Amino acid sequence: MNVPIYNALRNYSNSCPTVFHMPGHKLGKGIPLSFLRDLYLMDLTEIPGLDSLYCPSGVIKEAQELAAKAFGADKTFFLVNGSTCGIQAAIMTVCKPKDKLIIARDCHKSAVAGMMLSGAVPVYVKPQFNSSFGIPSIISEKEIEKALAENPDAVGVYITRPNYYGICSDIKSISELVHSYNKILIVDEAHGAHLKFSENLPPSSVEYGADICIQSAHKTLPALTQGAYLHVKGSRVDVEKLEFTLSLLGTTSPSYIIMAHLDIARAIMEETGEENIKRVLAGIEMLSSALSKSGVFKILSDDDINDGEIDRTRVVINVRNTGKTGFEFEKILRNQYNIQVEMSDLYNIVCITTVADTPEDIMRLQRAFVELADCPGKSGGQRKFEKEFKIDCLDIPEQRVEPAAVMHSGFVKRKLYDAVGCVSRTMITPYPPGIPVVCPGEVINGDIVEYIVKIIEAGGVVNGVSSSLEVDVIDRSNL
């Protein structure tokens, strides 16, 4: 049969790679075999006895209550459309048209979509920046306080924590600050569903009273792709409106396989999460020590940030001293060692570890990097980039069109250099550093264009710019 997607999936899994990418079950290793058998028999619908996701009164209600207890929330919702659905529902619940939302600039595209759908007006806050790794760092309490003081009419604050690189802002101080202004705190904790289950990791935002916390179970727990949780804490959120919004955005045919594995992931983490995270962290400690001794590679640690913490299960390895890019190292690891990482950028590779990883998995990664450090022929040796590229955070450009209005505006394609002075229809995000240089409705200026070109010339990836260097901009007749 001609089934290209199926064949590609089977070919990848049959190659027996060492997996340091999501989903967190790592090709099923993190889920007991008894739960993986006969998946088709679990693919059912809302028949008697199986409850209803958007009006639960039976087994789904029970499973959500068990999750709320496990994660320390007052109420938990299962999401089968991923964290994207939860993020959009959270923003649409908190914000009415024209409401201001203070939002960290390193937000996911789903948050921008949530503002477009809700009619919210963003007040962006820039994260701090780590120039050695070329990545966004923490969101500082001072910057949020400044935004709150300048925008007393804002309805809430939205931050991402941890970010893609595992950096966790000081959630205790931020939560206390936001609530002292009587505002709602929404936290995109998509990469932090595991934090609650180990005292050796930064705390979950739920622990410090985030009003809404969205977590992608499939990223760091043994759950299936699109499985996520939305947690509510306290009394500031209109839960009935949230339930209504989730029912509008969510599929009317929710996957029972995904919901069952949200339940399974919670049970696994409650039973063995703490000890398995401890085991994984021990392996990462050995990896970090070995890489430090190499003198070539460096793992991101708490020493590299201020006023925050690192989720040490997120292994960010800086390779800039080799003279090769992270993109090149990702290919080396895949082609020479059958190791697939989560992502790479100009200076780093990012590995996601979870409770599904074995000591052997982490040791394979360690052996690969030790060998690459000792064998210049495989990695390029220890040398500097011929032209060291400075990665930085540009100033936030002018917002000429509100996000909601962008949805209803006509657009045209423009070559990048011809787009100066135009209003972007899309989010343009270079990797590195993974922070949007332009969001929908903002003006593309000359500095932005020059920066994008330099990123591409250095081997970086820029989402929102086509391979032919075209961008979508709003038709001037709509302005």
C-alpha positions as CSV (number, residue, x, y, z in Angstrom):
1,M,0.0,0.0,0.0
2,N,1.2,3.5,-0.8
3,V,1.2,5.0,2.8
4,P,4.0,7.5,3.0
5,I,3.4,8.9,6.4
6,Y,3.0,5.5,8.0
7,N,6.2,4.3,6.2
8,A,8.2,7.3,7.3
9,L,7.1,6.8,11.0
10,R,7.9,3.1,10.9
11,N,11.3,3.7,9.2
12,Y,12.3,6.1,11.9
13,S,11.2,4.0,14.8
14,N,12.7,0.8,13.3
15,S,16.1,2.6,13.1
16,C,16.1,2.4,16.9
17,P,17.3,5.9,17.5
18,T,18.3,7.3,20.9
19,V,15.5,9.9,21.4
20,F,16.0,13.2,23.1
21,H,12.9,14.9,21.6
22,M,9.2,15.0,22.5
23,P,6.8,13.2,23.0
24,G,7.9,12.4,26.5
25,H,7.1,8.7,26.4
26,K,10.1,8.2,24.0
27,L,8.7,5.7,21.5
28,G,6.6,4.1,24.2
29,K,9.5,3.3,26.6
30,G,7.9,5.4,29.4
31,I,4.5,3.7,29.3
32,P,3.9,0.2,30.7
33,L,3.3,-2.3,27.9
34,S,-0.1,-3.2,29.3
35,F,-1.3,0.3,28.5
36,L,0.1,0.2,24.9
37,R,-1.7,-3.0,23.8
38,D,-4.8,-2.8,21.7
39,L,-4.8,1.0,21.3
40,Y,-7.6,0.7,18.7
41,L,-9.9,-0.8,21.4
42,M,-9.5,2.5,23.3
43,D,-10.4,4.7,20.3
44,L,-14.0,5.2,21.3
45,T,-16.6,8.0,21.6
46,E,-19.1,9.4,24.1
47,I,-21.2,6.3,24.7
48,P,-22.8,5.5,28.0
49,G,-20.3,4.9,30.7
50,L,-17.5,6.9,29.0
51,D,-18.6,10.4,30.0
52,S,-18.3,13.6,28.0
53,L,-15.2,15.9,28.0
54,Y,-17.1,19.2,27.9
55,C,-19.7,18.2,30.5
56,P,-18.0,15.6,32.6
57,S,-19.9,13.8,35.3
58,G,-18.3,10.3,35.3
59,V,-14.9,8.8,34.6
60,I,-13.5,12.0,32.9
61,K,-14.6,14.1,35.9
62,E,-12.9,11.6,38.2
63,A,-9.7,11.6,36.2
64,Q,-9.6,15.4,36.1
65,E,-10.1,15.6,39.9
66,L,-7.3,13.1,40.4
67,A,-5.1,15.3,38.2
68,A,-6.0,18.5,40.1
69,K,-5.0,16.8,43.3
70,A,-1.7,15.5,41.9
71,F,-0.7,18.9,40.4
72,G,-2.0,21.0,43.3
73,A,-4.7,22.8,41.4
74,D,-8.2,23.6,42.4
75,K,-9.5,22.4,39.0
76,T,-7.9,20.7,36.1
77,F,-9.2,20.3,32.5
78,F,-8.0,17.7,30.1
79,L,-7.0,19.1,26.7
80,V,-6.9,17.0,23.5
81,N,-6.0,19.9,21.2
82,G,-2.6,20.5,22.9
83,S,-1.6,23.5,25.0
84,T,-2.5,25.7,22.1
85,C,-6.2,25.2,22.8
86,G,-5.6,25.9,26.5
87,I,-3.5,29.0,25.9
88,Q,-6.1,30.5,23.5
89,A,-9.0,29.6,25.9
90,A,-7.2,31.2,28.8
91,I,-6.6,34.5,27.0
92,M,-10.1,34.6,25.6
93,T,-11.5,34.0,29.1
94,V,-9.5,36.7,30.7
95,C,-9.6,39.3,27.9
96,K,-12.4,41.1,26.2
97,P,-11.8,43.1,23.0
98,K,-9.5,46.1,23.6
99,D,-8.3,44.7,27.0
100,K,-4.6,45.1,27.6
101,L,-2.6,42.0,28.4
102,I,1.0,42.3,29.6
103,I,2.8,39.5,27.9
104,A,6.4,38.3,27.7
105,R,7.8,38.7,24.3
106,D,9.1,35.1,24.1
107,C,5.5,33.8,23.9
108,H,4.4,30.9,21.7
109,K,2.5,31.7,18.5
110,S,-0.6,30.3,20.1
111,A,-0.6,33.2,22.6
112,V,-0.5,35.7,19.7
113,A,-3.4,33.7,18.1
114,G,-5.2,34.0,21.4
115,M,-4.9,37.8,21.4
116,M,-6.1,37.9,17.8
117,L,-9.1,35.8,18.6
118,S,-10.0,37.7,21.8
119,G,-9.3,41.2,20.6
120,A,-6.7,41.8,23.4
121,V,-4.1,44.4,23.0
122,P,-0.6,43.2,23.9
123,V,1.8,45.1,26.1
124,Y,5.1,43.3,25.5
125,V,7.8,42.7,28.1
126,K,11.3,41.7,26.9
127,P,13.0,38.8,28.5
128,Q,16.6,39.1,29.6
129,F,19.2,37.7,27.2
130,N,22.1,35.4,27.6
131,S,24.7,36.4,25.0
132,S,27.0,33.4,25.5
133,F,24.3,30.9,24.6
134,G,22.4,33.4,22.4
135,I,19.1,32.6,24.0
136,P,16.3,34.3,26.0
137,S,16.6,34.1,29.7
138,I,14.3,35.1,32.5
139,I,11.4,37.6,32.7
140,S,12.4,39.9,35.4
141,E,10.0,41.0,38.2
142,K,11.2,44.6,37.7
143,E,10.1,44.6,34.0
144,I,6.7,43.2,34.9
145,E,6.3,45.8,37.7
146,K,7.2,48.6,35.3
147,A,4.6,47.4,32.8
148,L,1.9,47.1,35.5
149,A,2.6,50.6,36.8
150,E,2.4,52.0,33.3
151,N,-0.7,50.1,32.4
152,P,-3.0,50.0,35.4
153,D,-5.9,49.1,33.1
154,A,-4.2,45.8,32.0
155,V,-6.4,42.8,33.0
156,G,-3.5,40.3,33.5
157,V,0.0,39.1,32.9
158,Y,1.1,36.2,30.7
159,I,4.5,34.6,30.9
160,T,6.2,31.5,29.5
161,R,8.0,29.4,32.1
162,P,10.1,27.3,31.6
163,N,11.1,28.6,28.2
164,Y,12.2,26.3,25.5
165,Y,15.7,26.2,27.0
166,G,14.5,25.2,30.4
167,I,15.0,28.6,32.1
168,C,12.5,29.3,34.8
169,S,11.8,32.9,36.0
170,D,11.2,33.5,39.7
171,I,7.5,32.5,39.8
172,K,7.0,33.2,43.5
173,S,8.0,36.9,43.2
174,I,6.1,37.3,39.9
175,S,3.0,35.7,41.2
176,E,3.0,37.8,44.4
177,L,3.6,41.0,42.4
178,V,0.8,40.3,39.9
179,H,-1.6,39.5,42.6
180,S,-0.7,42.6,44.6
181,Y,-2.0,44.5,41.6
182,N,-5.1,42.3,41.7
183,K,-4.4,41.0,38.2
184,I,-4.7,37.5,36.8
185,L,-1.5,35.5,36.1
186,I,-1.5,33.1,33.1
187,V,1.5,30.8,32.8
188,D,2.4,28.9,29.7
189,E,4.1,26.0,31.5
190,A,3.9,23.7,28.4
191,H,7.5,22.5,29.0
192,G,7.0,22.0,32.8
193,A,4.4,19.4,33.5
194,H,7.1,17.3,35.3
195,L,8.2,20.0,37.7
196,K,5.7,19.2,40.4
197,F,7.1,15.7,40.8
198,S,10.6,16.5,42.1
199,E,12.0,18.6,44.8
200,N,15.3,18.8,42.8
201,L,13.6,20.9,40.1
202,P,12.2,24.4,40.1
203,P,8.6,24.6,41.5
204,S,5.6,24.5,39.3
205,S,3.8,27.8,38.9
206,V,0.7,26.2,40.3
207,E,2.5,25.9,43.6
208,Y,2.8,29.7,43.8
209,G,-0.7,30.5,42.8
210,A,-0.7,31.1,39.1
211,D,-4.4,31.6,38.3
212,I,-4.2,29.6,35.1
213,C,-1.4,27.2,34.2
214,I,-1.2,25.3,30.9
215,Q,1.0,22.2,30.6
216,S,1.8,20.0,27.6
217,A,1.8,16.5,29.1
218,H,3.2,15.1,25.9
219,K,6.3,17.2,26.1
220,T,7.8,16.0,29.3
221,L,5.5,13.2,30.7
222,P,4.8,9.7,29.3
223,A,1.7,11.0,27.4
224,L,0.6,11.1,23.8
225,T,1.0,14.1,21.4
226,Q,-1.7,16.7,21.9
227,G,-2.4,15.7,25.5
228,A,-2.3,18.6,27.8
229,Y,-3.7,20.0,31.1
230,L,-5.1,23.3,32.0
231,H,-5.0,24.0,35.8
232,V,-6.9,26.7,37.7
233,K,-5.9,28.0,41.1
234,G,-7.8,30.5,43.3
235,S,-11.0,32.4,42.6
236,R,-9.9,35.1,40.2
237,V,-10.8,33.2,37.0
238,D,-14.4,32.9,35.7
239,V,-14.4,29.1,35.5
240,E,-17.7,28.8,33.8
241,K,-16.6,31.2,31.1
242,L,-13.4,29.1,30.8
243,E,-15.4,25.9,30.4
244,F,-17.5,27.5,27.7
245,T,-14.5,28.8,25.8
246,L,-12.8,25.4,25.9
247,S,-15.9,23.8,24.5
248,L,-15.9,26.4,21.6
249,L,-12.2,25.8,20.7
250,G,-11.9,22.1,21.4
251,T,-12.8,19.3,19.0
252,T,-16.2,17.8,19.3
253,S,-14.7,14.4,18.8
254,P,-12.1,14.2,21.6
255,S,-9.7,11.4,21.5
256,Y,-10.2,8.9,24.3
257,I,-6.7,7.5,23.6
258,I,-5.2,10.9,24.4
259,M,-7.5,11.4,27.5
260,A,-6.7,7.9,28.8
261,H,-2.9,8.6,28.5
262,L,-3.3,11.9,30.3
263,D,-4.7,9.9,33.2
264,I,-2.0,7.2,32.8
265,A,0.8,9.9,32.8
266,R,-0.5,11.4,36.0
267,A,-0.7,8.0,37.7
268,I,2.9,7.1,36.5
269,M,4.3,10.3,37.8
270,E,2.6,10.1,41.2
271,E,3.8,6.5,41.6
272,T,7.4,6.7,40.3
273,G,8.0,10.2,39.0
274,E,10.2,11.4,41.9
275,E,12.6,8.5,41.9
276,N,12.8,8.4,38.1
277,I,13.5,12.1,37.8
278,K,16.2,11.6,40.5
279,R,17.7,8.8,38.3
280,V,17.7,11.0,35.2
281,L,19.3,13.9,37.0
282,A,22.1,11.7,38.2
283,G,22.8,10.7,34.6
284,I,22.7,14.4,33.5
285,E,25.1,15.3,36.3
286,M,27.6,12.8,35.0
287,L,27.1,14.1,31.4
288,S,27.6,17.7,32.6
289,S,30.8,16.8,34.4
290,A,32.2,14.9,31.4
291,L,31.4,17.8,29.0
292,S,32.9,20.3,31.4
293,K,36.2,18.4,31.4
294,S,36.3,18.3,27.7
295,G,36.9,22.1,27.6
296,V,34.9,22.3,24.3
297,F,31.3,21.9,25.3
298,K,29.2,23.6,28.1
299,I,25.8,22.7,29.5
300,L,23.5,25.6,30.5
301,S,23.3,25.8,34.3
302,D,22.1,28.0,37.1
303,D,25.4,29.9,37.0
304,D,24.5,31.2,33.5
305,I,21.3,33.1,34.6
306,N,20.3,35.7,37.2
307,D,17.3,35.5,39.5
308,G,16.0,32.3,38.1
309,E,16.6,28.5,37.9
310,I,17.3,25.9,35.3
311,D,15.1,22.9,34.7
312,R,18.1,20.4,34.6
313,T,16.1,17.8,32.7
314,R,16.4,20.2,29.7
315,V,19.9,19.7,28.5
316,V,21.2,22.7,26.5
317,I,24.7,22.0,25.2
318,N,26.7,25.0,23.8
319,V,28.9,24.0,20.9
320,R,30.2,27.4,19.7
321,N,33.8,26.7,20.7
322,T,34.0,23.9,18.1
323,G,33.5,26.4,15.2
324,K,30.5,24.4,14.1
325,T,26.9,25.4,14.5
326,G,24.2,23.6,16.5
327,F,22.5,22.7,13.2
328,E,25.7,20.9,12.1
329,F,26.0,19.1,15.4
330,E,22.4,17.9,15.2
331,K,23.2,16.2,11.8
332,I,26.4,14.7,13.2
333,L,24.6,13.2,16.1
334,R,21.9,11.8,13.9
335,N,24.1,10.5,11.1
336,Q,27.1,9.2,13.1
337,Y,25.5,8.2,16.4
338,N,21.8,7.6,15.7
339,I,20.9,10.2,18.3
340,Q,18.1,12.6,17.5
341,V,17.8,15.8,19.6
342,E,14.8,18.1,20.1
343,M,16.2,21.1,18.3
344,S,19.3,23.0,17.4
345,D,20.2,26.7,16.8
346,L,23.3,28.5,15.9
347,Y,25.2,27.8,19.1
348,N,23.3,25.0,20.9
349,I,21.6,21.8,20.7
350,V,18.6,21.1,23.0
351,C,17.8,17.7,24.4
352,I,14.6,16.8,26.3
353,T,15.0,14.2,28.9
354,T,12.1,12.6,30.7
355,V,11.4,9.7,33.1
356,A,11.3,7.5,30.0
357,D,15.0,7.9,29.4
358,T,17.4,5.2,30.7
359,P,20.9,5.6,32.1
360,E,22.1,4.0,28.8
361,D,20.4,6.7,26.7
362,I,22.2,9.5,28.6
363,M,25.4,7.6,28.5
364,R,25.2,7.3,24.7
365,L,24.9,11.0,24.5
366,Q,27.8,11.4,26.8
367,R,30.0,9.1,24.8
368,A,29.2,10.8,21.6
369,F,30.2,14.2,22.9
370,V,33.3,12.9,24.6
371,E,34.4,11.3,21.3
372,L,33.5,14.5,19.4
373,A,35.6,16.6,21.8
374,D,38.6,14.2,21.3
375,C,38.3,13.7,17.5
376,P,38.6,16.9,15.5
377,G,37.9,15.1,12.3
378,K,34.4,14.3,13.5
379,S,33.4,17.6,15.1
380,G,35.7,20.1,13.5
381,G,37.9,20.5,16.5
382,Q,38.2,23.4,18.9
383,R,38.1,26.6,16.9
384,K,36.2,29.9,16.8
385,F,33.7,31.0,14.2
386,E,35.6,32.9,11.5
387,K,33.0,35.6,11.8
388,E,31.5,35.6,15.2
389,F,27.9,36.6,14.9
390,K,26.4,38.7,17.6
391,I,22.9,37.5,18.6
392,D,20.8,40.1,20.4
393,C,17.3,41.1,21.2
394,L,16.1,44.0,19.0
395,D,13.8,46.7,20.2
396,I,10.1,45.9,19.9
397,P,8.8,47.6,16.7
398,E,5.8,49.9,16.4
399,Q,2.4,48.2,16.7
400,R,0.5,49.9,13.9
401,V,-2.4,47.4,13.7
402,E,-4.0,45.6,16.6
403,P,-3.7,41.8,16.4
404,A,-7.5,41.2,16.0
405,A,-7.6,43.6,13.0
406,V,-4.8,41.7,11.3
407,M,-7.1,38.7,11.0
408,H,-9.5,40.6,8.7
409,S,-6.9,42.5,6.7
410,G,-5.9,41.5,3.1
411,F,-2.2,40.7,2.6
412,V,0.4,40.5,-0.1
413,K,3.9,38.9,-0.3
414,R,6.9,41.1,-0.3
415,K,10.6,40.4,-0.7
416,L,12.3,41.0,2.6
417,Y,14.2,44.1,1.6
418,D,11.0,45.5,0.0
419,A,9.1,44.9,3.2
420,V,10.7,47.8,5.2
421,G,7.9,50.1,6.4
422,C,5.3,47.4,5.9
423,V,3.0,45.9,8.6
424,S,3.6,42.2,9.2
425,R,0.7,39.8,8.9
426,T,2.7,37.1,10.7
427,M,5.1,36.4,13.5
428,I,8.7,36.4,12.4
429,T,10.9,34.5,14.8
430,P,14.7,33.8,14.3
431,Y,16.3,30.7,15.9
432,P,18.4,31.8,17.6
433,P,17.3,33.4,19.8
434,G,13.7,32.2,19.5
435,I,12.1,35.6,20.3
436,P,9.8,37.2,17.7
437,V,11.5,40.2,16.1
438,V,8.1,41.0,14.6
439,C,4.6,40.1,15.7
440,P,1.3,40.5,13.7
441,G,0.4,44.1,13.2
442,E,4.0,45.4,13.8
443,V,6.1,47.5,11.4
444,I,9.1,45.8,9.8
445,N,12.0,48.2,10.0
446,G,15.5,48.2,8.4
447,D,17.2,46.9,11.5
448,I,14.9,43.9,11.6
449,V,15.6,43.1,8.0
450,E,19.4,43.3,8.4
451,Y,19.2,41.1,11.5
452,I,17.1,38.5,9.8
453,V,19.5,38.4,6.8
454,K,22.5,38.0,9.1
455,I,20.8,35.2,11.0
456,I,20.1,33.3,7.7
457,E,23.6,33.9,6.4
458,A,25.0,32.5,9.6
459,G,23.0,29.3,9.2
460,G,20.0,30.2,11.5
461,V,16.4,29.5,10.9
462,V,13.8,32.2,10.7
463,N,10.2,31.2,11.0
464,G,7.8,33.5,9.1
465,V,10.3,34.1,6.2
466,S,10.0,31.8,3.2
467,S,12.9,30.1,1.5
468,S,12.7,32.7,-1.2
469,L,13.0,35.5,1.5
470,E,9.4,36.6,1.2
471,V,7.2,37.7,4.1
472,D,3.4,38.3,4.3
473,V,2.5,41.9,4.9
474,I,-0.8,43.7,5.2
475,D,-2.0,45.2,2.0
476,R,-1.5,49.0,2.2
477,S,-5.1,49.5,1.0
478,N,-6.2,48.0,4.3
479,L,-4.3,50.5,6.4
